[in-house]
Amino acid sequence: MDFRKIAALVVLVFLVAACGVSVSTGGNGGGAPETVLESVESSTTSQPATTQTTIAAVEEAFPVTVAAGNGEVTIESRPQAIISLSPTATEMLFAVGAGSQVVAVDEYSTYPADAPITDLSGWIPNIEAIISYGPDLVVVSNDIDDIVANLETLRIQVLVMPAVSTIEGTFEQMEQLGAAVGRLAEATRATGELRHELDSLLSSLENVGATLTYYHELDPNFFSVTSSTFIGGVYHELGLVNIADPADIDGFGYPQLSVEFIVDADPDLIFVTDCCGESIDTISARPGWGSISAVQTGSIIVVDDDIASRWGPRTIEYLEAVADAIATLAVAGG
């Protein structure tokens, strides 16, 4: 795995900041006043009946305008043939109940299991292959090879849903996408449940991780992440201190560390993804790593690469796994 090439592509995704939810809807009748929904906030799974009625009315009213990575996009009618070229967008679409509207997803959209996976690529988009599915909406994570302009020339609407750097950004993007596909009520319910789970999880920890340091390894070449990335932001929510932050001199977000740097930083926790065959045994057996606190206490956690790298609805699962590791270490420490 040549992470340097992948990192160059990944950084393109993270260069575009996530937008807040901003939805405008107008009736089909000429001169009808527009209804504007600037934001949707929900901290619980239940909402007042009036709020639910308002949301339901909004999602039935097209055209709808949403703020995306490619600016304000107006969608004239509810999309019936959606293509997702972003694994994260695929997970979000199914989470907000739009799975039946999705006709094709890219080769890396491996979740959920019933997603209509194809050989379409989000990294090397093939316009001819995309239009063969007859989409009325294509969702991408970034504008590679001018895919937005090329598809818009063919009168196919495109939503750019870029990577976010916070968990709240994930919830907002789910609501954006839900509004765009006529599933705003479902999206709001889903994010309300996720917010509730997040609040409960953070409350249960009570800052137990505030004094713990960590190293997140992306691959065996010691590429890591900083707190400015989505993965780093997840750890920050739990109060962990990132040893890679001081090493990111150019602000890239994905510095390559040295063995000496990692050993000297002496992290309390080590996280490795399951992409490259690493395990507690292989990490512990590395020359010179025996003195690291995380190795001595066995605090080496192998995480699902897909869940860790996608800013989608399964982020809570990732947080729970990390929280379990923190809680276990806290108990062991006394």
N, C-alpha and C positions, 0 to 999 in steps of 0.2 A: 504493500500500500504506500503510494507516494503522497504523503500528507501535504507536502509543500504545494503540489499542484491543486489538491483539493482545497487547501486553505486559501489559495488565490481566488478560487471560485466562491468559497464560502463568504469571504470578506465582501464580495459584491452584494451579497444578500444583506449584510449587516450595515451597509453604507446608507441604506434608505431608512429613515426613522419611521416608526409605526404611527399611523394617524389615529386620532380619537374618533369616536363614533359621531357622525354627523349625517343625519338622514333627512332628506326633504321628499315629501310625497305630494303629488298633485292629482286631482281627479281627472278623468278623461274628458269632462265637459269643458268647452272653451270658457275661459274667464273665471273658472272656479278658483276660489282661494286655496293657496297651498297650506298643507299642514306640515309643520316643521318639528322634527324630533331631534333636538341637539344631542342628547345623550340618554342612555338607558342605564340606570343604576339599580342594582338589586343585591341585597346582602342576605336574603332568605329565599327559600323555595316557594313561599306563598306571597301573593300580591293582592292588594285590594281589588275588588271586582271592577271598579272604574278604571284602574290602571290596565287590567287585562283587556277590558273592552276597547280602550284606546289603542293598545298595541295591536289587537286583532284588526281593528279598522285600518290602522296604518299599513299593516302587511298586505291587506287586500287591495290597497290603493296604489295603483301604478299609473304613471311612471314614478320611479323612486330614484333619488340621487344619493349616492354614498361617497364619502371621502376615502379614497384608496391611495396606494402608492403612486399611481399614475394620475392623480388629481381627482376632481369630482367627476364621477361617472354616473350618467343618467341611464337607467334601465327602463325601457318602455313597457315591458310586460314581464310577467313571471317566467323566468327561464325554465325550459322543459328539457333541454339537452345540454348539460354542463360537462365540460372537460376540466379536470384538475391536473395540472402539471406540477403540483407541489404536494408532497406527502402530508405536510401539516394541514394544508387547505382541505385535503381529502378527509382527514380525520375530523376536521371541524364541520365539513358539510354533512357527514353522517351523524355527527353528534347533535346537530341542530335539526335533524329529521329530513334532510334533503337528499338522502341516499337514492331514492327512487328517481330523482331528477338527473343523477350523474350517469352519463353514458360511457365514459372512459376516463381512466386515470393513468398517470405515468408509471414507469417501470419500478420505481422505488416506493410507490404507495401500497405497501404490504399490509396495512391495517386500515380499516377492519377487514376481516377475511372475505367478506362478500363484496368488497370494492371491485369494480370491473377493470382489473389491471390489464395493461397492454404494454407494448414495447415503445410507446411514446416517451420522449425524453424531455425533461425540463431544462437540461443543460445544453442539449443540442436540438433545439426545436425544429421539427420538420413540418412546414406549413401544409404541404400536400397531405401528409398523413393526418394532421389535425382536422382539416376540413372534410376529410373522408367520413368522419363521424357525424357530420351535420350539426355542429354545436351552435347554440345561440348565446353561450357565455363560456369563456375560457378563463380559468383562474391560475395565475402564476405567482411565484415568489419574487421574481425580478425580471427586468426587461432585457433578456439576453437576445442578441442578434436582431434587435428591433422587432421583436415578436408582436408588441402592442400595435405599432404602426402597420405592420404587415397584415395583421388580422383585421384591424379596423378598416383598412382599405377594402377588405372583402365584406365589410358590414357585419363583422363578428365582434361582439363586445368583449372587452378584456378587463379583468380586475387584477391589479398587482397587490398582493398581500405580502409585504416584506416581513422579514424577521423582526421580532420585537426584543426589547432588552429587559422587560419586566413581566411578571406574571399577570399583573393588571392589564398590560398591553395585550396579552393573550385573550383575556375575557372581552376586551373592547373589540378586538378583531373578530371574534366569534359573533358578536352582536352585529358588526358591520356586515359580515358575510350573510348572516341570517336575514338581515333586512334586504340585502341584494337579491336573495333567492326566494323571497316571500315567506320566510320562516322566522320572523322576528320574535314572535311569542315563544316558539320553541327554543330559540337561541337565548332569550332572556331567562327562561326557566333553567336551562342548562348552566348558564354562567352563575345564576343565583345559587344553584346547588354546589357548584365548584367553589364559589366564594365562601359559602358556609363551611365546606370541608376544609378549606384553607384556614379560615379563622379558628376552627376547632383544633386543627393540627398545631398551629402556631401557639395557641393558648396552652396546649398540653405540654409544650416543651419548656415554657417559662424561661427562655433565654439560656437554656442549659448548654447551648453550643457557643455562647458568647466568647469564651476564652480558648476555643479550639481552632487550630489551624489545619488547613488541608491542601492537598495537591491533587488536581484532577488531570489524569493522563489521557490524552486523546489517542496517542499511538506510541509504540516503543521507541520512537525517535525523540521522545520527551517534549512534544508539543503539548501545550497546556492552554488554559483559558483564563481570562481575567474577570474581574467583577463587572466589567462593562458589557460582557456578553450575556446572552440569555441563560446559559448554563451557570455562569458565575452569579447571575442575579438570583437564581434559585437558591444557591448556597447562602447568598447574602440574606435572603429572607429568613433563614434559619440561624443567622447570627455568626456564621463561620467566617474565619479570616483566611483570605487567599494568599498563599505564599508567592504566587506568580505575579501579583500586581506590581511589585517594585521592578520586575524584570521587563515590563512592557514599556520600554523607553519611547518607542515611536507610536504608541497608542494603537497598535494593530489589533490587539485583543486576543491574539493567539501566539504568544511568544514561545520560542523553542528554548527550553531550559537545559542546563548541563547537569550531569550527575553530581558534581561538586556543589552546585547551587541548591539542589534538592536536599542533599545530605546535610548541608550546613543549615538550611531552613528548618529541618527536623519536624516535618508536619505530624500532627496528631492523627490525621486521617488521610488515607490514600484512596482515591476513586479511579478505577480503570474501567473502560468500556469492554464489552464482550466481542468487539470487532476483530481482535488480533490474537486471540488465544491466550491472553494473560490471565493469571489467577493468583490466589494468595501464595501458592507454592512458587510460581515463577518469579513473582515480585520479591519474595523473601530470599530467594536464592541468588539475587543479583549481587555481584561483588560490591562490597562497601555499604550495602543498604541495611545490614544487620543492626547498625547503630541508630537507625531512624525509629522514633517513638511508635509510629504507626505499625512498623514491622514487629517491634518487640511486643506490642499489645495485641497483634493480630487484627488491627483495625484497617483492613484492606477490603474494600467493598467493590465487587464487580457489578456494574450497572448495565442495563439495556441500552445499547448505543442509539437505537431509534428513539426511545422515549426521552433519553437525555438530550438529544440534539433537536428535537421538534418542539416548537413552542405551542403545543396543542392541548387538547382536553386531558390527555394522559399525564400531563405535568404533575398533577396531584399524586399519581402513583409513584412518580419519581421522588417527590418530596417525602412521601411516606417511607420509602425505602431508606432515604438518607436520614430521616428522623429516627427510624429504628436503630440505625447504626450509631447515631449520636447518643441515644438513650442507653444503648448497650454499653457504650464506652463510659458513659457517666456512671452507670451502676458499677462497672468493673473498677472505676477509679475511686469508688468509695463513697 
